[in-house]
Amino acid sequence: MATTNEPADPLAKGTFATAKQAWADLFKWKQRVVVTNEFGETHTEWQAPEPLQNPFSLMAQLSAKGWLFFIVGFAAWTADAFDFHALSIQTVKLSKYYDRSKTDITTAITLTLLLRSIGAAVFGLAGDKFGRKWPMVVNMIILGLLQIATIYSDTFSQFLAVRSLFGLFMGGVYGNAIAMALENCPVNARGLMSGILQQGYSFGYVIAACANLGVGGSTDSWKTVFWIGAGISIGVGLVRICFPESQQFIDARKAGKSAKAPGLFWRETRKMLAQEWRMCIYCIILMTWFNYYSHTSQDSYTTFMLTQKHLSNSPATRASILMKTGACVGGTIIGYLSQFVGRRRAIVVAALLSACLIPAWILPEGERSLSASGFFIQFFVQGAWGVIPIHLNELSPPAFRSSFPGITYQLGNMISSPSAQIVNAIAENTMVTTSKGEQAPAYGPVMGVATAIIALGIAVTTAFGPEKRGRHFETVGPPGVDLNAAKDIEEGLEEDEQKAETKEVEVTTARENTATEKA
């Protein structure tokens, strides 16, 4: 099919050439796109972004089954976030319960984040090979059981051991959830749906904070919040059993041949890593920045309000709820706008605006001021995050949309795992004078400086990175499908050759026999 778009130079090859081209393209309104015609020929051209559409009309484009997959993926990600934040927002309670410092308690956060990459690799690859359904079911049910095990951890050592196991199974949720939720979305609706989906993380925080507010500030009340988290996780797992496998995965599997050799999956995985190692490293670096971004700006915020701003449990929790409400709104809006302005521009602008808001975030006093400043900074922090699910899906090798986002995300989590512990350790060793003239740990200055550095790091990394907005991956099957097809063709050719050779031998033998009889 002929196109009227302006031709563009091909995509650059090599790390520095790609970075240079990406930086230049950031300031061009049109996007450099590789187009494949009906004959399989490819060329590069400039394409203008489609105009923004009514978000309700975009959501109406999803079929009933597409909505089903999206809602289940959103619920799984929300439950995963609740389980994680049930610990981070109750650091003070847990430090009193186990008679440990707040830095010691955040060791559990470090261990959880550190081990999530292993779960992402195992369950992500399982999701690409066997489907999205059963890996998610196993994840969610075991997460719920580990929440219950946390409640019955009598010693601090048992508590750390259970939270380490928790990290292993928590890591497998993200990749399968976003692959299942987004792979059936229409191309022009992905930005909006990505923003909504990512805010399952913030929504999980809001629910956890509401639960914490409801149970009160007594030391033992943390167990009730964990019981609620266990019920939500197990409930999502049981609900997921009742629904079918992702239709896109089923259709792609039917389009190819079933695997005849187990090694084909791993052979294609190795081939993907050999070809896409630069993209893997880039996405891991990007997700390291992003995980530092969220954990540094939120995990110690409740502790900051309790210790440095002299708020009690209830107003501090209410301020946290409003902060993450801002995150939900910002992630949805900026994710939606990324469909028009571009994934990278949306991330860069949101990150820079969040850096500008840092003084207004940590200097105010009182519940109302802290709620408002927290709302707006998380609007942009999670606004940048709202672009990530679809950005990672579009950057992924198409057949690895479950494992690639999950593994790169969780490896970034692993590298950034000490973030809360670092903030707590530095803050507890650096004292500031509060508005009441008392000495308190310097949570505000530490979080402010760290968040500023991280926001600038995200802006620079994203500006020099690739973008594949609008990429089509709906027809690409699971790993091994193409290899299986090629293998079948090869086997068919070999079988035809063998038949031809056998027939030729039979004809030669018949001729020889005829010649012998005549002689």
WOHU-V950947 format. One record per backbone hydrogen bond with DSSP energy under -1.0 kcal/mol. NH is the residue of the N-H (numbers start at 1). CO is the residue of the C=O. If there is no record, write none. Layout:
<<NH CO> <NH CO>>
This chain:
<<8 44> <18 14> <19 15> <20 16> <21 17> <22 18> <23 19> <24 20> <25 21> <26 22> <27 24> <28 25> <31 47> <33 45> <35 43> <37 41> <40 37> <43 35> <45 33> <46 6> <47 31> <58 54> <59 55> <60 56> <61 58> <62 59> <67 63> <68 64> <69 65> <70 66> <71 67> <72 68> <73 69> <74 70> <75 71> <76 72> <77 73> <78 74> <79 75> <80 76> <81 77> <82 78> <83 79> <84 80> <85 81> <86 82> <87 84> <88 84> <89 85> <90 87> <94 90> <95 91> <96 92> <97 93> <98 94> <100 95> <105 101> <106 102> <107 104> <108 105> <110 106> <111 107> <112 108> <113 109> <114 110> <115 111> <119 115> <120 116> <121 117> <122 118> <123 119> <124 120> <125 121> <126 122> <127 123> <128 124> <129 125> <130 126> <136 132> <137 133> <138 134> <139 135> <140 136> <141 137> <142 138> <143 139> <144 140> <145 141> <146 142> <147 143> <148 144> <149 145> <150 146> <151 147> <152 148> <153 150> <159 155> <160 156> <161 157> <162 158> <163 159> <164 160> <165 161> <166 162> <167 163> <168 164> <169 165> <170 166> <171 167> <173 170> <177 173> <178 174> <179 175> <180 176> <181 177> <182 178> <183 179> <185 182> <189 186> <190 187> <193 189> <194 190> <195 191> <196 192> <197 193> <198 194> <199 195> <200 197> <201 198> <203 199> <204 200> <205 201> <206 202> <207 203> <208 204> <209 205> <210 206> <211 207> <212 208> <213 209> <214 210> <215 211> <221 218> <222 219> <223 220> <225 221> <226 222> <227 223> <228 224> <229 225> <230 226> <231 227> <232 228> <233 229> <234 230> <235 231> <236 232> <237 233> <238 234> <239 235> <240 236> <241 237> <243 240> <250 246> <251 247> <252 248> <253 249> <254 250> <255 251> <256 252> <264 261> <267 263> <268 264> <269 265> <270 266> <271 267> <272 268> <273 269> <274 270> <275 271> <276 272> <280 276> <281 277> <282 278> <283 279> <284 280> <285 281> <286 282> <287 283> <288 284> <289 285> <290 286> <291 287> <292 288> <293 289> <294 290> <295 291> <296 292> <297 293> <298 294> <299 295> <301 298> <304 300> <305 301> <306 302> <307 303> <308 304> <309 304> <311 305> <316 312> <317 313> <318 314> <319 315> <320 316> <321 317> <322 318> <323 319> <324 320> <325 321> <326 322> <327 323> <328 324> <329 325> <330 326> <331 327> <332 328> <333 329> <334 330> <335 331> <336 332> <337 333> <338 334> <339 336> <340 337> <341 337> <342 338> <346 342> <347 343> <348 344> <349 345> <350 346> <351 347> <352 348> <353 349> <354 350> <355 351> <356 352> <357 353> <358 355> <362 358> <363 359> <370 366> <371 367> <372 368> <373 369> <374 370> <375 371> <376 372> <377 373> <378 374> <379 375> <380 376> <381 377> <382 378> <384 380> <385 381> <386 382> <387 384> <388 385> <391 387> <392 388> <393 389> <394 390> <395 391> <396 392> <400 397> <404 400> <406 402> <407 403> <408 404> <409 405> <410 406> <411 407> <412 408> <413 409> <414 410> <415 411> <416 412> <417 414> <419 416> <422 418> <423 419> <424 420> <425 421> <426 422> <427 423> <428 424> <430 427> <432 440> <434 438> <437 434> <440 432> <442 427> <442 430> <443 441> <446 442> <447 443> <448 444> <449 445> <450 446> <451 447> <452 448> <453 449> <454 450> <455 451> <456 452> <457 453> <458 454> <459 455> <460 456> <461 457> <462 458> <463 459> <464 460> <465 462> <471 468> <476 473> <481 478> <484 480> <485 481> <486 482> <487 483> <488 484> <489 485> <490 486> <491 487> <492 488> <493 489> <494 490> <495 491> <496 492> <497 493> <498 494> <499 495> <500 496> <501 497> <502 498> <503 499> <504 500> <505 501> <506 502> <507 503> <508 504> <509 505> <510 506> <511 507> <512 508> <513 509> <514 510> <515 511> <516 512> <517 513> <518 514> <519 515>>
